[in-house]
Amino acid sequence: MKRSQRIQTIVEIKAAQEKNSLEVLGAVQRKKAELQAQLDNLKQYRQEYQERFDRLGGGGVKVAQLLEFRSFIEKLDKAIAGQEQAMRAMDADLASKRKVWESAHQQTNSLRKVCDSALQTETRQAGKLEQVAQDEWASRFFQSSSGGAKNA
């Protein structure tokens, strides 16, 4: 097996690893988008709830309603804080997965360059060997032609 063929096998393995890394990265990006949408929805719901309470509060509210409102707002705030923490963790995970993919991508590209270089070297060597063989054949042909002419 030629060197370029052996390297090509490694390139294919690395390319498969790179593809897997890219798929993982894509899954994490989709998950992050889902978390962001959930966070946006929570924030929007909190804002709408606050606005609704403010409208109702203009006419006066009972203490029980006020306590219930504050309790619910606190729960929403905790949910939002938890979602924001999950987003920070997801950002860190995304950065990690991106680095893994970038590393795999660079390795694959480097190995492709090495494979291409090996293939070019093999092609040049094959060309040189063919030229040497043709030169030897031509030399033998010329010698046999010359030798035949001297004998005649």
N, C-alpha and C positions, 0 to 999 in steps of 0.2 A: 504494500500500500504506500502510495506516495505521501510525502510530508503534507502537501496541500490537502489531500483527502483526509488525513488524520486530523488536521486542524479544522477542516470543514465539519467533521463530526462534532468536535468540541463547540464550534460556532453554533451548530444546530441545537445543541444542549443548552448553551447559554441563551440563545434566542428564545427557547421554550421557557426558560427561567424568567427572562425579561418579560415575556408575554404574561406569565402568571403574576409577576409583580405588578404589571400594568392593570391586570384585572382586579387585583386586590386594591390597588390605588383607586380605581374607578368605583369599587364597592364602598370604600370609605368616603369618597367624595359624595356619592349618592346618600349615604347615611348622614353625612354632615348637612346636606341640603334638607333632608327630612327633619333633622333636629332644629335647623334654623327656621323652617316653616312652623314647627310646633312653638318655638320661642316667639316668633312674630305673632302667631295666633294668641298665645297667652297674653302678650303685651297689649294687643289690640282689645282682647276681651276685658282686661283690667281697666283699660282706658274707657271703654264703653260703659262698664259697670260703674266706674267713678262718675262719669258724666250723668248717667241715669240717676245715681244717688244725689248728685248735686242738684239736679232738676227737682227731685222729690224733696230734698232738704230745704229748698227755698220756701216751702209752705209749712215747714216745721215737721219734725219726726219724733217719734217716741224714743225713749232711752233704749228700749229693747231692740228697736230697729237699728239704732246707731251702733250698739254693741255688736249686733249680728253683722252689720256692714263692715265694721272694723275687723272683726274676726275673719270674715271672708277675704277682705283685702290682704290681711296678713298671710293667709293661706296662699293666695295668688302670688304675693311677693316672694314667699318661700319657694313656690313652684318655679317662678321665673329665675330666682337665684340658682336653684338646682339645675335648671335647664342651661343657664349661662355657664355654670361649672362644667356641665357635660359638654358644652360647646368648646370650652378651653381644652378639655381632655381630648376631644375629637380633633381639634387643631393640632395638638401635639402628635397625635397618632397619624394624622394626615401628613405632617411634615416628615415623620419617621418613614412612612410608606413611600413618600416621594423620594427620599434619599436612597432607599433600597432600590427603587426602580431606576433612578438616575445612575446609580452605581452599576446595576446590571446592564443598562443601556450602553454605558461607556465601555464596559468590559466586552460586550458583544461587538461594538464598533471597532474596538482595538483588535480583537481576534479576527474580524473580517479583514482588516488592513493587513494583518500578518498573513492570513490565508491568501489574499490577493498577491502579496509580495512573494510568497512561496510559489504560487502558481506562475508568476512572471519569471521567477528564477528557473523553475522547471522548464518552462517554454523556451527560454534562452538556451539552457543546457541541451534540450532536445534539438534545437536548431543548430547548435554547434556540433553535436554528435552527427547529425544528418549531413552537415557540411563536410566534416572529416570523412564520413563514409563515402560521400560523393567524390571528394578529392582523391581518396584511395582508389576508388573504382576508376576514375578518370586516369590516374597515374598508371594503374595496372593495364588499362585499355591502351593507353599511349605506348607503354613499354611492350605490350604484346604486338601492337601494330608496328612499332619501330623494329622490334626483334624479327618480325616476319618479313619486313622489307629488307633487312640486312642479309637475311638468309637467301633471298631470291636473286 
